[in-house]
């Protein structure tokens, strides 16, 4: 079950679509969507998002070369 939170910037579906379009143009891109969490959950400690920051760092390292 996904908890859908209306976000003033863009819905997660809009962001998924944008990421897919970016990737289709040959640029590395990722999106992580965590069930039950709204945008802006901090480090995610104690939640299903725990560890997201480590994934982000690895993504940045991969793309800074």
Z-matrix of the N, CA and C atoms (Angstrom, degrees):
N
C 1 1.445
C 2 1.526 1 108.92
N 3 1.297 2 116.32 1 130.91
C 4 1.462 3 121.30 2 175.72
C 5 1.508 4 108.94 3 -101.53
N 6 1.309 5 115.35 4 133.31
C 7 1.450 6 120.98 5 172.86
C 8 1.520 7 105.95 6 -90.50
N 9 1.288 8 116.75 7 114.35
C 10 1.459 9 120.81 8 -177.29
C 11 1.516 10 108.64 9 -94.74
N 12 1.305 11 114.77 10 119.94
C 13 1.457 12 122.14 11 179.12
C 14 1.522 13 107.34 12 -108.60
N 15 1.307 14 116.78 13 127.30
C 16 1.466 15 118.59 14 175.29
C 17 1.524 16 107.89 15 -71.02
N 18 1.290 17 114.93 16 129.11
C 19 1.460 18 121.42 17 -177.02
C 20 1.517 19 107.40 18 -118.41
N 21 1.292 20 117.05 19 137.40
C 22 1.469 21 120.41 20 -176.89
C 23 1.521 22 112.68 21 -65.83
N 24 1.325 23 117.77 22 -25.51
C 25 1.460 24 119.99 23 -176.97
C 26 1.518 25 110.35 24 -85.43
N 27 1.318 26 117.73 25 -59.95
C 28 1.461 27 121.27 26 -179.15
C 29 1.518 28 109.59 27 -164.33
N 30 1.310 29 116.16 28 147.31
C 31 1.458 30 120.19 29 176.80
C 32 1.523 31 109.51 30 -73.26
N 33 1.327 32 116.41 31 161.75
C 34 1.457 33 118.80 32 178.86
C 35 1.526 34 110.90 33 -63.27
N 36 1.315 35 117.75 34 -31.12
C 37 1.470 36 119.88 35 178.19
C 38 1.531 37 110.65 36 -66.70
N 39 1.315 38 116.73 37 -40.88
C 40 1.463 39 120.52 38 176.66
C 41 1.522 40 109.95 39 -61.31
N 42 1.331 41 116.15 40 -43.37
C 43 1.461 42 119.90 41 -179.52
C 44 1.523 43 111.50 42 -67.08
N 45 1.330 44 117.88 43 -38.58
C 46 1.465 45 120.36 44 176.02
C 47 1.524 46 110.23 45 -59.97
N 48 1.317 47 116.21 46 -43.80
C 49 1.458 48 120.82 47 179.31
C 50 1.524 49 111.02 48 -62.28
N 51 1.306 50 117.01 49 -42.73
C 52 1.475 51 120.72 50 179.55
C 53 1.519 52 110.90 51 -64.02
N 54 1.328 53 116.74 52 -42.47
C 55 1.466 54 120.37 53 179.51
C 56 1.532 55 109.97 54 -62.26
N 57 1.325 56 117.44 55 -43.15
C 58 1.462 57 120.65 56 178.97
C 59 1.527 58 111.26 57 -62.26
N 60 1.317 59 117.11 58 -37.97
C 61 1.477 60 120.57 59 178.29
C 62 1.523 61 110.68 60 -68.61
N 63 1.316 62 117.72 61 -39.50
C 64 1.472 63 121.64 62 177.06
C 65 1.525 64 109.70 63 -61.58
N 66 1.335 65 116.36 64 -46.76
C 67 1.462 66 121.17 65 179.93
C 68 1.523 67 111.29 66 -63.75
N 69 1.330 68 117.24 67 -38.02
C 70 1.460 69 121.29 68 179.43
C 71 1.528 70 111.86 69 -63.13
N 72 1.330 71 115.99 70 -23.87
C 73 1.464 72 120.93 71 177.27
C 74 1.518 73 112.72 72 -89.42
N 75 1.356 74 116.58 73 6.46
C 76 1.459 75 120.18 74 175.10
C 77 1.514 76 116.07 75 91.89
N 78 1.306 77 118.07 76 9.58
C 79 1.461 78 121.45 77 179.47
C 80 1.528 79 109.10 78 -103.28
N 81 1.326 80 115.94 79 134.12
C 82 1.458 81 120.25 80 177.78
C 83 1.525 82 109.14 81 -66.81
N 84 1.300 83 116.26 82 132.59
C 85 1.465 84 121.37 83 -179.44
C 86 1.522 85 108.53 84 -154.76
N 87 1.311 86 116.35 85 147.70
C 88 1.460 87 121.54 86 178.37
C 89 1.516 88 109.66 87 -141.54
N 90 1.307 89 115.17 88 154.47
C 91 1.459 90 121.61 89 172.12
C 92 1.520 91 106.68 90 -140.00
N 93 1.306 92 115.97 91 138.99
C 94 1.452 93 121.24 92 175.05
C 95 1.521 94 107.59 93 -119.57
N 96 1.320 95 115.25 94 128.13
C 97 1.460 96 121.22 95 178.74
C 98 1.518 97 107.05 96 -118.58
N 99 1.307 98 116.05 97 126.03
C 100 1.453 99 121.21 98 -176.35
C 101 1.523 100 110.06 99 -110.82
N 102 1.326 101 114.72 100 119.75
C 103 1.464 102 120.17 101 179.21
C 104 1.519 103 110.88 102 -54.66
N 105 1.311 104 116.04 103 131.10
C 106 1.454 105 121.84 104 174.00
C 107 1.515 106 116.05 105 83.39
N 108 1.333 107 117.49 106 1.12
C 109 1.466 108 119.13 107 -179.55
C 110 1.524 109 110.75 108 -117.40
N 111 1.317 110 116.91 109 134.23
C 112 1.460 111 120.22 110 174.89
C 113 1.532 112 109.93 111 -80.30
N 114 1.298 113 117.03 112 174.14
C 115 1.459 114 122.23 113 174.77
C 116 1.526 115 108.60 114 -63.62
N 117 1.312 116 116.21 115 141.52
C 118 1.460 117 120.10 116 175.06
C 119 1.514 118 113.71 117 83.16
N 120 1.327 119 117.50 118 51.37
C 121 1.461 120 122.02 119 -177.69
C 122 1.518 121 112.35 120 -98.16
N 123 1.319 122 117.85 121 13.60
C 124 1.465 123 121.47 122 178.13
C 125 1.518 124 111.79 123 70.43
N 126 1.320 125 116.89 124 -142.24
C 127 1.455 126 121.27 125 -179.02
C 128 1.522 127 112.61 126 -75.49
N 129 1.305 128 116.82 127 -13.56
C 130 1.456 129 120.24 128 178.03
C 131 1.512 130 114.64 129 77.97
N 132 1.328 131 117.34 130 11.77
C 133 1.462 132 120.46 131 -178.14
C 134 1.521 133 110.65 132 -58.65
N 135 1.326 134 115.22 133 130.29
C 136 1.452 135 120.56 134 -179.93
C 137 1.519 136 114.26 135 78.43
N 138 1.340 137 116.73 136 12.50
C 139 1.468 138 121.23 137 179.80
C 140 1.530 139 109.31 138 -126.09
N 141 1.321 140 116.13 139 177.21
C 142 1.465 141 120.40 140 176.62
C 143 1.527 142 111.82 141 -65.05
N 144 1.319 143 117.23 142 -14.01
C 145 1.467 144 121.27 143 -179.17
C 146 1.525 145 112.90 144 -92.30
N 147 1.307 146 116.92 145 0.63
C 148 1.461 147 119.19 146 -178.50
C 149 1.527 148 109.55 147 -54.92
N 150 1.314 149 116.06 148 130.90
C 151 1.463 150 121.74 149 -179.00
C 152 1.518 151 114.37 150 95.80
N 153 1.336 152 117.22 151 -3.06
C 154 1.463 153 118.41 152 -178.74
C 155 1.520 154 111.38 153 -61.03
N 156 1.326 155 116.75 154 -34.05
C 157 1.468 156 119.80 155 -177.69
C 158 1.525 157 110.91 156 -64.84
N 159 1.340 158 117.19 157 -35.90
C 160 1.470 159 120.15 158 177.28
C 161 1.533 160 110.28 159 -64.85
N 162 1.322 161 116.79 160 -40.27
C 163 1.466 162 120.68 161 176.72
C 164 1.523 163 110.87 162 -63.33
N 165 1.326 164 116.41 163 -40.39
C 166 1.469 165 120.65 164 179.32
C 167 1.526 166 110.77 165 -64.35
N 168 1.314 167 116.55 166 -42.76
C 169 1.477 168 120.50 167 179.72
C 170 1.520 169 110.31 168 -61.78
N 171 1.326 170 117.25 169 -43.51
C 172 1.464 171 120.56 170 178.36
C 173 1.528 172 110.94 171 -62.74
N 174 1.322 173 117.02 172 -40.35
C 175 1.463 174 121.25 173 176.91
C 176 1.529 175 109.86 174 -60.92
N 177 1.327 176 116.53 175 -47.49
C 178 1.465 177 120.24 176 179.88
C 179 1.511 178 111.51 177 -61.58
N 180 1.326 179 117.48 178 -44.19
C 181 1.471 180 120.85 179 179.03
C 182 1.513 181 110.72 180 -59.24
N 183 1.325 182 116.27 181 -45.03
C 184 1.464 183 121.89 182 -179.36
C 185 1.533 184 111.14 183 -60.81
N 186 1.297 185 116.47 184 -34.35
C 187 1.457 186 120.01 185 -173.59
C 188 1.527 187 114.74 186 -99.48
N 189 1.317 188 117.37 187 2.06
C 190 1.466 189 120.46 188 178.54
C 191 1.527 190 111.50 189 -96.36
N 192 1.307 191 116.53 190 2.08
C 193 1.477 192 119.76 191 -177.22
C 194 1.506 193 111.02 192 -83.49
